[in-house]
Amino acid sequence: MPQRKICVVVTARPSYSRIKTALKAIQLHPELELQLVIAGSALLDRYGNAVDFIEKDGFDIAAKVFMVLEGENPTTMAKTTGLGVMELTNVFYNLKPDAVVTIADRFETIATSIAAAYQNIPLVHIQGGEVTGSIDEKVRHANTKLADLHLVASEDAKQRVIKLGEHPDKVINTGCPSIDLAKEISEYPFLDFDPIEKYGGVGSNLNWKEGYIVVMQHPVTTEYQMAKAHITETLKAIKSLDFPAFWFWPNVDAGSDGTSNGIRTFRELEKPENIHFFKNLEPNDFLKLLKNSKALVGNSSAGLRECAYLGVPVVNIGNRQFRRNRATNVTDVNYNLNEILEATENAIRTDHFESSEIYGNGNSGKRIAEILATSELTFSKTITY
């Protein structure tokens, strides 16, 4: 019996850590053939060149799709998505996969869904059914309606996808593959590398070994005009904290130019001596850095997913993660210097929390591969109500 060809499209830096263990499990499964497509900002140096880490991890890449237009505003997001539809349509036509996998909710992931669904290729959606702010909310639910099989990350998400009209038999709670990596790190939690020595980056050579925080803040697409003002509040708070901080560059979203400009301007004018900036780290190294930190500050979903499992205190800023399921490790604040500063000081003084399995128990990748090998793959469905 021929292997099923499973085409997985990775479009951005965070998407790789969300799917890495599933990619490995698909690659090793005797009944599956992995067709890995790398697209979007995952190919770009300014956003961390995730493709280099993917190739280093031993994955063969079936196709690369350059589709990101400069500008980082709602218009370029729409055009990037349109370009993605055209390019990915050709990729799927040539690869002839038995199923296409689209990941989560980034704005450009809907290009994967449209290109597959319109060509009658069974579409598998990973991590649907969650709720947040920004354009991701619409994209996530649109992906759900285009998809034929739903592999969600939590029980709450499963029930929501069913309420959206999807057949219960096609909605499976696999947990999030990123928790598989977090479980590996929890079993060997030591920070066995110097992040500045290994990855370089920009900024002061911090005395971080006695304690540090991690900062990762992205623009909110529905508030993109405020991106520079939002990031400046956080920069001021972290500088005032006078505590070592490893700060990561934002994703490519509407407003990321404002976020990046705010960081560069602050760095040049204020010269913060307690902050070191990075574009990207390998997924396992990033989780080791998180696990050993005092807190994560910003608005990354890693604070709600991986940090819940790792027990790391999180200061979640603004509306980007609005209504997403969270464990007790998360404190929500507004874009306000004093609120951010106070919450971060409290987080640094707080011990790590008990591990939460709200997004899985660390066995998602293998489960996803087995489902892809054994499930009936169809490209038509009857909506249930």
C-alpha positions, -999 to 999 in steps of 0.1 A, spaced: 0 0 0 15 34 -10 23 59 17 0 88 23 15 120 12 10 146 39 19 182 29 25 205 59 29 242 53 50 262 78 46 299 73 63 316 103 88 311 131 62 302 159 45 277 136 75 255 135 77 250 172 39 243 171 43 214 147 79 202 150 72 169 169 44 161 145 67 166 116 92 142 131 65 117 138 51 119 102 86 116 89 92 84 109 57 68 103 59 39 79 26 47 63 32 84 57 54 106 35 61 141 47 60 169 21 72 199 40 66 234 25 82 264 40 67 298 32 62 334 43 83 349 71 99 315 80 122 321 50 132 357 59 163 367 78 147 397 94 122 374 112 148 349 123 153 326 92 134 297 108 142 277 76 178 273 88 167 256 120 143 234 101 170 222 78 194 217 107 168 195 124 171 171 94 139 179 75 139 178 37 120 207 22 97 200 -8 91 236 -17 99 272 -6 73 299 -12 84 335 -10 52 355 -5 57 383 21 52 418 8 69 447 26 48 472 45 35 453 75 0 468 73 -35 454 66 -32 460 29 1 441 26 -13 413 48 -42 409 23 -18 410 -7 6 385 9 -23 361 15 -34 365 -21 1 358 -34 2 328 -11 -30 314 -26 -15 316 -61 19 302 -52 7 274 -29 -19 264 -55 10 255 -79 29 238 -51 -1 215 -43 -8 208 -79 28 196 -84 32 177 -52 -3 160 -54 -6 154 -16 -32 131 -1 -38 158 26 -26 193 34 -20 205 70 -25 242 79 -13 254 113 -32 276 138 -43 311 129 -17 334 115 -32 357 88 -14 339 59 -25 304 69 -58 309 52 -39 309 19 -30 273 26 -66 264 33 -80 281 2 -54 266 -22 -61 231 -8 -99 232 -4 -104 247 -39 -84 218 -54 -104 192 -35 -75 182 -14 -84 170 22 -75 198 46 -64 192 82 -64 221 106 -42 221 136 -52 242 167 -86 254 156 -114 264 179 -95 288 201 -105 324 207 -82 355 208 -82 391 196 -71 405 162 -75 391 127 -63 357 139 -98 351 153 -115 354 119 -87 334 101 -88 306 127 -126 301 123 -124 305 85 -97 277 84 -121 256 105 -149 259 80 -126 251 51 -110 221 69 -122 185 68 -103 172 99 -97 192 130 -69 184 154 -74 208 183 -52 216 213 -77 216 242 -111 203 252 -126 238 252 -114 242 216 -129 209 206 -164 219 219 -162 252 201 -153 236 167 -183 212 172 -205 242 180 -193 258 147 -211 229 129 -183 204 124 -190 167 128 -179 155 162 -161 125 147 -139 148 127 -128 169 158 -101 153 179 -83 168 209 -46 159 203 -31 186 225 -5 210 211 27 195 197 47 224 213 39 208 247 58 177 235 89 199 234 81 215 267 78 180 283 113 172 269 127 204 284 110 196 318 128 163 319 162 180 313 156 216 324 192 228 325 202 259 305 233 243 290 243 271 266 251 308 268 224 325 246 245 355 238 276 335 229 255 310 208 231 334 190 248 368 191 220 393 190 223 430 198 227 448 231 245 447 264 265 416 275 242 409 304 250 394 337 221 370 334 232 339 353 216 351 386 182 356 370 166 371 339 132 375 322 122 369 286 102 395 266 82 388 234 56 413 223 39 413 189 17 440 173 -21 435 174 -34 437 139 -66 455 148 -46 481 167 -16 483 144 -15 521 144 -7 519 181 21 494 178 50 518 185 32 534 215 24 499 229 59 486 226 74 518 241 54 514 273 68 479 277 104 491 269 101 518 295 89 493 321 116 468 314 143 494 315 130 508 348 130 472 361 168 472 359 168 434 356 184 413 328 160 408 299 162 387 267 140 404 242 127 388 209 118 404 176 81 406 166 63 384 140 55 398 106 20 413 112 4 446 105 21 469 129 54 450 131 72 480 114 59 502 143 70 476 169 104 473 153 108 510 149 99 515 185 125 490 196 152 506 174 144 541 185 144 533 222 176 513 219 194 542 202 181 570 224 178 552 258 206 527 255 191 502 280 219 483 296 197 455 310 182 443 276 197 420 249 177 415 217 174 384 195 157 375 162 152 339 169 164 307 188 161 271 180 128 258 195 144 237 222 168 264 231 140 289 234 121 266 257 152 261 279 155 298 281 119 301 291 120 273 316 150 289 334 136 325 333 119 343 361 90 353 338 78 358 303 65 394 295 46 404 264 17 389 245 30 357 229 8 326 229 39 308 243 29 324 276 -4 306 276 7 273 261 43 263 268 46 284 299 15 268 314 32 234 311 66 247 322 50 267 352 67 299 342 50 332 355 36 353 326 28 390 324 3 391 294 -1 426 280 -31 439 261 -57 421 239 -38 398 217 -46 367 238 -81 379 247 -102 350 259 -77 323 251 -76 295 277 -50 302 304 -37 286 336 -30 303 369 5 313 358 -8 343 338 -14 379 350 -32 402 325 -23 439 323 -29 469 300 -4 488 279 6 508 309 42 513 322 32 511 359 10 480 354 36 462 334 64 471 359 44 461 390 32 428 375 67 419 363 82 427 397 56 404 413 63 377 388 101 378 395 94 373 432 70 344 425 80 308 425 73 288 394 38 273 392 26 237 391 27 223 356 -7 225 338 -18 202 310 -44 225 297 -29 223 262 -17 186 263 4 161 281 34 159 258 24 131 233 7 152 206 31 147 177 29 109 176 -9 110 180 -13 135 151 8 112 129 -12 82 137 -45 100 131 -32 112 97 -23 76 88 -55 60 99 -83 85 94 -106 86 64 -95 116 44 -123 133 25 -127 167 9 -164 171 12 -185 172 44 -220 176 57 -223 203 83 -242 193 115 -265 216 134 
